[in-house]
Amino acid sequence: SGNLFQNLILGGYTADGQPADNPLSLLILQAAINVATTQPTLSIWWSPGLSEEFLLKAMECVKTGSGFPAWFNTEIYLKHELGRNPGLGLRFIREHASMGGCTEPVLEGCSYGVVQPGFINHGKLIELALFGGRDPRTGIVLEERALPETYEALLDAYMGLLERAIRHWQEYWNVVMEAHARTVPLIFCSAVMRDCIERGLNMDRGGLLNNATPTTLSSGLVNVTNSLAAVRSVVDGRTHTMAELREAILAGWKDKELLRKQLLAAPEWGNDHPLPDGIMRDLWELYCDRVEAGESYLGEPYDPSMLAISTFAPFGKACFATPDGRLPGEPLADGVTSPHPGTDVSGPTAVLRSVQKLDHSRIRGGLHNMKFHPSAIRGVEGSLKVLHLVRSLFETQTAFQIQFNVVDGEILRDAQQHPERHRDLIVRVAGFSAFFVELQRSVQDQVIARTEHAV
């Protein structure tokens, strides 16, 4: 979309733990209301003591439809960074907490930028697991395995392939960054970053005060969760066999609509249901453990993270149909914890209860999209309702982030047909906002398909 991922974040704490909103914060929010633009992205460090005036002004900005500010739980980040950098202390982390790019927090002026060229595609890994480690389209084998005939065998295959993919990716990126350090060392950047001069080392060689930021990214875990829940509910020796499932996926569900409907009817993530929520929690912890087992190019354990940007579209194109009933080539679920479009059928509070079951302090970042029709949150009363949702999400001190699209789906569909009428229409895609008519069609369709909630 041409976004540069500049991020201005307000709120949070002062070094001594006081709320950090002030009159300048209000002016910045008013400027974002007055002048609709896609960047800099605007964000808020949520903390309990922020003033009602500031919070209502922020929600007024959300309701313009710009997609920002996004909301981040300060306490979750503090917990994560203290775990990675205990020697820096709480005061320092509070004072320097910032946002690196879209949704990954860093410490300003002393952190290596979160620079990652690619992601692990969870949707592709569950496909490979189902077909014995072999890509059914290309025949390329990641790791030769027996075809799984039970839920347990499928889960075991996925876990093994996930670990292999993570390790390959980390080894590759360490080589890339070593080449970068030798050919284009970051000398000028290092001169203004703490504590490179004091240590006599540039950023590429561990001179920074905070070397714990390099992450391993991934996308599509929600689709794996839904797929495993569907296999557990419908296949696995019950109504159908794994062989039938493979046949249906290769056929793209052609003449297999009954099986697809049964899979779609299985419990899905985002409805406060114990089956998919339990699977998601276990996969979440597994991913974090596997990522942290690898060492980064700066000599620290890699930091687990999950992002979307717009990977859900090309990642979906790389996959056949998946066991959750998803169609071939269809985008994967956006974000990190956002339900697959149309599957969150139990209301917004059920979605948030699912999200609260995950420990977001394990990962650097996170992203959750939620969509409202403008008529659903009109006036001060509507603003207070959405603020209550944010408070409810963060009060358990497990969830990290939420952001909102406030838009009429009919306007989005009209913009696809008549882009010249909607040149200034802005939507939230992932950790960034973009002009809707500049997005590729598959990303537009995914934004349109997201569930439109009411409060």
C-alpha positions in Angstrom: 0.0 0.0 0.0 3.0 2.3 0.1 2.9 2.7 3.9 6.2 3.5 5.5 5.2 2.1 8.9 5.9 5.3 10.8 4.3 5.0 14.2 3.5 7.7 16.7 2.4 6.3 20.1 0.7 8.3 22.9 -0.3 7.6 26.5 1.5 5.0 28.6 3.5 5.8 31.7 6.1 8.3 32.8 9.3 6.8 34.2 7.7 6.9 37.7 4.5 5.2 36.7 2.2 8.2 36.2 -0.2 8.4 33.2 1.6 10.1 30.4 -1.2 11.8 28.4 -1.2 15.6 28.3 -2.5 18.6 26.3 -0.1 17.8 23.4 -1.6 14.3 23.2 -5.0 15.8 22.7 -3.7 18.2 20.0 -2.2 15.2 18.1 -5.4 13.3 18.2 -7.4 16.4 17.0 -4.9 16.8 14.1 -5.5 13.1 13.1 -9.3 13.8 13.2 -9.0 17.0 11.2 -6.6 15.6 8.5 -7.3 12.1 7.3 -4.1 10.4 6.3 -2.6 6.9 6.3 0.6 7.8 8.2 2.1 8.3 10.6 0.1 5.5 12.2 -1.2 6.6 15.5 -1.2 4.3 18.5 -2.0 4.4 22.3 -0.2 2.8 25.2 -3.2 1.8 27.3 -2.8 2.2 31.1 -5.5 2.5 33.7 -4.8 6.1 34.7 -5.3 7.7 31.3 -7.8 10.6 31.5 -11.4 10.2 30.2 -10.9 13.3 28.0 -7.9 11.7 26.3 -9.7 8.3 25.9 -12.8 9.8 24.4 -10.8 12.0 22.0 -9.0 8.8 20.9 -12.2 7.0 20.3 -13.5 10.0 18.4 -10.5 9.5 16.1 -11.2 5.8 15.8 -14.8 6.7 14.6 -13.5 8.7 11.7 -12.8 5.4 10.0 -9.0 6.0 9.7 -8.3 2.7 11.6 -6.3 4.4 14.3 -5.3 4.8 17.0 -4.6 1.2 17.7 -4.6 0.2 21.3 -1.7 -1.5 23.1 -1.6 -2.9 26.7 1.4 -1.2 28.3 1.6 -3.8 31.2 2.0 -6.7 28.8 4.9 -5.0 27.0 6.6 -4.2 30.3 6.3 -7.8 31.4 7.8 -9.0 28.1 10.6 -6.5 27.9 11.6 -7.1 31.6 11.8 -10.8 30.8 14.1 -10.1 27.9 16.1 -7.2 29.5 15.8 -7.5 33.3 18.9 -5.4 33.8 17.3 -2.3 32.3 14.8 -1.9 35.0 11.1 -0.9 35.0 11.7 2.9 35.1 13.9 2.8 31.9 11.5 0.6 30.0 8.5 2.8 30.9 10.3 5.9 29.7 11.6 4.5 26.4 8.7 2.3 25.4 7.9 2.9 21.8 6.5 1.1 18.7 8.8 -0.3 16.1 6.9 -0.3 12.8 3.3 -1.5 13.1 2.8 -3.6 16.2 6.1 -4.7 17.6 7.2 -2.6 20.6 10.9 -1.6 21.1 12.9 0.7 23.3 13.5 4.0 21.4 17.0 5.0 20.7 18.6 1.7 21.9 17.0 -1.2 20.0 17.9 -3.0 16.8 15.1 -2.3 14.3 12.8 -5.3 13.9 13.9 -6.1 10.4 12.5 -9.3 9.0 12.1 -10.3 5.3 9.7 -13.1 5.6 7.2 -15.1 7.6 6.5 -18.7 8.5 3.2 -19.7 6.8 1.3 -21.8 9.3 -1.4 -22.6 6.7 1.2 -24.1 4.4 2.6 -26.2 7.3 -0.7 -27.8 8.1 -1.1 -28.6 4.4 2.3 -30.2 4.3 1.5 -32.1 7.5 -1.7 -33.5 5.9 0.2 -34.7 2.8 3.2 -36.3 4.5 5.5 -33.3 4.3 5.1 -33.0 0.5 3.6 -30.0 -1.3 0.7 -31.5 -3.3 1.0 -28.8 -6.0 4.8 -28.8 -6.6 5.9 -32.2 -5.2 8.6 -30.4 -3.2 9.3 -32.3 0.1 10.1 -30.3 3.3 10.4 -33.5 5.3 9.3 -37.0 4.2 6.6 -38.3 6.6 3.9 -41.0 6.7 0.4 -39.7 5.7 -1.4 -39.0 9.0 -4.5 -41.0 9.5 -5.5 -39.7 13.0 -5.7 -36.3 14.7 -2.7 -37.1 16.9 -0.6 -38.0 13.8 -1.6 -34.8 12.0 -0.8 -32.7 15.1 2.5 -34.5 15.5 3.4 -33.9 11.9 2.5 -30.2 12.1 4.6 -29.7 15.2 7.6 -31.4 13.6 7.4 -29.4 10.4 6.9 -26.2 12.4 10.1 -26.8 14.3 12.0 -27.5 11.1 10.6 -24.4 9.3 11.6 -22.2 12.3 15.1 -23.5 12.4 15.6 -23.2 8.7 14.3 -19.6 8.7 16.5 -18.6 11.7 19.6 -20.1 10.2 18.9 -18.4 6.9 18.3 -15.0 8.5 21.5 -15.2 10.6 23.5 -15.7 7.3 21.6 -12.7 5.7 22.4 -10.4 8.6 26.1 -11.5 8.7 26.3 -10.6 5.0 24.6 -7.3 5.8 27.1 -6.6 8.7 30.1 -7.2 6.4 28.9 -5.3 3.3 26.8 -2.4 4.6 27.6 -2.0 8.4 25.3 0.5 10.1 28.0 2.9 11.2 26.0 6.2 11.0 22.9 4.8 12.7 25.1 3.3 15.5 26.6 6.7 16.2 23.3 8.0 17.6 22.1 4.8 19.3 22.8 3.7 22.9 25.4 2.4 23.8 27.4 1.7 20.6 30.1 4.4 21.1 30.5 3.5 24.7 30.9 -0.2 23.9 33.0 0.4 20.7 30.7 -1.8 18.7 28.2 -1.0 16.0 24.6 -2.2 15.9 25.5 -5.2 13.8 27.9 -6.5 16.4 25.9 -6.2 19.5 26.7 -2.6 20.5 23.1 -1.7 21.4 21.7 -1.5 24.9 18.8 -3.7 23.8 19.8 -6.6 21.5 16.8 -8.7 22.3 14.4 -7.5 19.5 15.1 -9.7 16.5 12.0 -11.8 16.0 10.8 -14.8 14.1 7.5 -13.9 12.5 4.6 -16.1 11.4 1.0 -15.8 10.1 -2.0 -18.1 9.9 -2.1 -19.8 13.3 -5.9 -19.2 13.5 -6.5 -21.3 10.4 -4.4 -24.2 11.8 -6.4 -24.0 15.0 -9.7 -24.1 13.1 -8.4 -26.9 10.9 -7.3 -29.1 13.9 -10.6 -28.4 15.7 -12.5 -29.5 12.5 -10.5 -32.7 12.1 -11.0 -33.5 15.8 -14.8 -32.9 15.4 -15.6 -34.4 12.0 -12.7 -36.6 10.8 -10.4 -38.6 13.1 -12.4 -41.9 12.9 -15.8 -40.2 13.2 -17.9 -39.2 10.2 -15.1 -39.2 7.6 -11.5 -40.4 7.2 -8.3 -38.5 6.6 -8.1 -40.0 3.2 -11.5 -38.5 2.3 -10.3 -35.2 3.7 -7.2 -35.2 1.5 -9.3 -36.1 -1.6 -11.7 -33.2 -0.9 -8.9 -30.7 -0.4 -7.2 -31.8 -3.7 -10.6 -31.3 -5.4 -11.0 -27.9 -3.9 -14.3 -29.2 -2.3 -15.8 -29.9 -5.7 -18.5 -32.5 -5.2 -17.5 -32.5 -1.5 -19.8 -29.8 -0.2 -21.4 -32.0 2.5 -18.0 -32.6 4.0 -17.1 -29.0 3.8 -20.3 -27.9 5.5 -19.6 -30.3 8.3 -16.1 -29.0 8.7 -17.4 -25.4 8.7 -19.9 -26.3 11.4 -17.1 -27.4 13.8 -16.2 -25.1 16.7 -14.0 -22.2 15.5 -11.6 -19.8 17.2 -13.2 -16.5 18.5 -16.4 -17.9 20.0 -15.2 -18.7 23.5 -15.3 -22.4 22.8 -13.0 -24.7 24.8 -11.9 -26.9 21.9 -10.4 -24.4 19.5 -9.4 -22.1 22.3 -7.5 -24.9 24.0 -5.8 -25.9 20.7 -4.8 -22.3 20.0 -3.3 -21.9 23.5 -1.2 -25.1 23.1 0.0 -24.0 19.6 0.8 -20.5 20.9 3.0 -21.9 23.6 4.6 -24.4 21.3 5.5 -21.7 18.8 7.0 -19.5 21.4 9.1 -22.3 22.9 10.4 -23.4 19.5 11.3 -19.8 18.4 13.2 -19.0 21.7 15.3 -22.2 21.2 17.2 -20.5 18.4 19.9 -17.8 18.8 19.8 -14.6 16.7 22.6 -12.9 14.9 23.1 -10.6 18.0 23.7 -13.5 20.3 20.3 -13.5 22.0 17.4 -16.0 21.8 15.1 -15.1 18.9 11.9 -13.3 20.1 8.6 -14.9 19.2 6.3 -12.6 17.2 3.3 -13.0 14.9 2.2 -10.4 12.4 0.1 -10.0 9.4 1.0 -6.9 7.4 -0.9 -8.2 4.3 0.7 -11.7 4.3 -2.7 -13.3 4.7 -3.4 -12.8 1.0 -0.3 -14.2 -0.6 0.0 -16.9 2.0 -3.6 -18.0 1.2 -2.7 -18.1 -2.5 0.1 -20.5 -1.7 -2.3 -23.0 -0.1 -4.8 -25.4 -1.3 -8.1 -25.6 0.6 -7.5 -26.3 4.3 -9.4 -28.6 6.7 -11.3 -25.7 8.3 -13.4 -25.5 5.1 -11.4 -22.6 3.6 -11.5 -22.4 -0.2 -8.3 -22.8 -2.3 -6.3 -19.6 -2.6 -8.6 -17.8 -0.2 -6.7 -15.4 2.2 -5.9 -16.7 5.6 -7.1 -15.1 8.8 -5.7 -11.6 9.2 -3.7 -10.5 12.2 -2.6 -12.7 15.0 -5.8 -13.5 17.0 -8.4 -12.1 14.6 -10.9 -14.8 13.7 -11.2 -16.0 10.1 -13.8 -13.7 8.5 -17.3 -14.7 9.2 -16.5 -17.4 11.8 -16.9 -15.3 14.9 -20.6 -15.7 15.3 -21.0 -15.3 19.1 -20.5 -11.6 19.4 -17.5 -9.3 20.2 -17.3 -10.2 23.9 -16.9 -13.9 23.0 -14.1 -13.0 20.6 -12.3 -11.1 23.4 -12.8 -14.0 25.9 -11.0 -16.3 23.4 -8.1 -13.8 23.0 -7.7 -13.4 26.8 -6.8 -17.1 27.1 -3.5 -16.5 25.4 -0.4 -15.1 27.2 0.6 -12.3 24.9 3.6 -11.5 27.2 5.3 -14.4 25.4 5.5 -12.6 22.1 6.9 -9.2 21.0 3.8 -7.7 19.4 0.4 -9.0 18.3 -2.6 -7.8 16.4 -6.3 -8.1 16.6 -8.8 -6.5 14.2 -12.4 -5.8 15.0 -14.9 -4.2 12.7 -18.0 -2.0 13.5 -20.7 -0.4 11.4 -20.6 3.4 12.1 -24.3 3.3 13.2 -23.4 0.8 16.0 -21.2 3.1 17.9 -22.7 6.6 17.4 -22.3 9.4 19.9 -20.6 9.4 23.3 -22.6 6.4 24.3 -21.1 4.4 21.4 -17.6 5.6 22.3 -18.0 4.5 25.9 -19.2 1.1 24.8 -16.1 0.6 22.7 -13.9 1.9 25.5 -15.5 -0.6 27.8 -14.6 -3.4 25.3 -10.9 -2.2 25.4 -10.9 -2.1 29.2 -12.5 -5.6 29.3 -9.9 -7.0 26.9 -6.9 -5.6 28.8 -8.2 -6.1 32.4 -7.0 -9.7 32.6 -3.5 -8.6 31.8 -3.0 -11.3 29.1 -4.1 -9.6 25.9 -1.9 -7.0 24.1 -3.5 -5.2 21.2 -6.8 -4.3 19.5 -7.7 -2.0 16.6 -10.9 -1.1 14.8 -12.4 -0.6 11.3 -15.4 1.6 11.6 -16.9 1.5 8.1 -20.1 0.6 6.1 -19.5 -2.6 4.1 -21.8 -1.2 1.3 -19.4 1.7 0.9 -16.5 -0.7 0.6 -18.2 -2.7 -2.1 -19.1 0.4 -3.9 -15.5 1.6 -3.7 -14.5 -1.7 -5.5 -16.8 -0.9 -8.3 -16.3 2.8 -8.5 -12.8 3.6 -7.1 -12.9 7.2 -8.5 -15.7 8.0 -6.0 -13.8 6.9 -2.9 -10.2 8.0 -3.5 -9.9 9.2 0.2 -11.5 6.1 1.8 -9.1 4.7 4.5 -9.3 1.3 6.1 -7.2 -0.6 8.6 -5.5 -3.6 7.0 -3.2 -4.9 9.7 -0.7 -2.8 11.7 -1.2 0.0 9.2 -4.0 1.9 7.5 -4.2 2.4 3.7 -6.3 4.0 1.0 -8.8 1.2 0.2 -8.7 1.7 -3.6 -5.0 1.3 -3.6 -5.1 -2.2 -2.1 -5.1 -5.3 -4.3 -8.4 -7.0 -4.7 -7.8 -10.0 -2.5 -6.9 -7.7 0.5 -10.0 -5.6 -0.2 -12.1 -8.7 -0.2 -10.7 -9.8 3.1 -11.4 -6.5 4.7 -15.0 -6.6 3.4 -15.5 -10.1 4.6 -14.5 -9.4 8.3 -17.4 -9.8 10.7 -19.3 -6.6 11.3 -20.0 -6.5 15.1 -22.5 -4.5 17.1 -22.2 -3.4 20.8 
